[in-house]
Amino acid sequence: MVENKRLNKAISETGYCSRRAADKLIENGKVKVNGATAGLGVKVTQNDTITVNEQVITKEVKNIYLAFYKPIGITCTTDIKIRGNIISYMNYPERIFPIGRLDKPSEGLIFLTNDGDIVNKILRSKNNHEKEYIVRVDRKISEAFIKKMGNGIPILDTITDACKVEKINDYTFRIILTQGLNRQIRRMCSYLDYEVQSLKRTRIMNISIDKLKPGKYRSFTKEELRTIEQLVGTSSKTEEAS
């Protein structure tokens, strides 16, 4: 579907000027859409040609790949009507969307991009792309707990795939998943009568959270992107990622 947007927004997104300045240009008859002088409130698509003072203004946005440390309380949705949504929080100058999700009470690493192809490839669970978490629970961890978590837990009408689980201390463990079931770790712990006190995702595939602080983001390095492209190179594109 081709997105419609207000003319002043389309102009500002090219970096030509602010929306307010764009409104003044439009009011003064300086802006044309497809050769016709445009008025305030006109909506355009990426297929329309916009000129300001007879000069065509366009912007080709390159693919964006960001690693973001999502703080607790931020919701991974592109719906800006939802309070605390990740898009408004980041306030990134280009249109981006999260790859996958990390629930509101959790924190840690999440990817954002404008590349729809890579989203589907990464989200396909059968491609075995690892996600690593550090989890703290409300009571002491037993060896039986570690073993059961690793072997699979019945939740959401299925049994979770076998995964790597390692005890860090009496109340904290590390878990590496290749699935992305809704609130998977919390549901797994709850099944064994444990309650998650804190959950932090520290790694997705080859990218770790490292020195990122809560609320901060960075672009993938060339080497990181090259490795991800290799990891997803044999993945199939799908219209709906799991």
Beta strands, then each sheet from edge to edge (+ up, - down):
strand 1: 5-6
strand 2: 31-33
strand 3: 36-37
strand 4: 43-44
strand 5: 50-52
strand 6: 55-56
strand 7: 65-70
strand 8: 97-99
strand 9: 107-113
strand 10: 131-137
strand 11: 154-155
strand 12: 158-159
strand 13: 164-169
strand 14: 172-177
strand 15: 196-204
strand 16: 207-208
strand 17: 217-219
sheet 1: 1+ 4-
sheet 2: 3+ 2- 5+ 6-
sheet 3: 8+ 9- 7+ 17-
sheet 4: 8+ 9- 15- 10+ 14- 13+
sheet 5: 8+ 9- 15- 16+
sheet 6: 11+ 12-
end
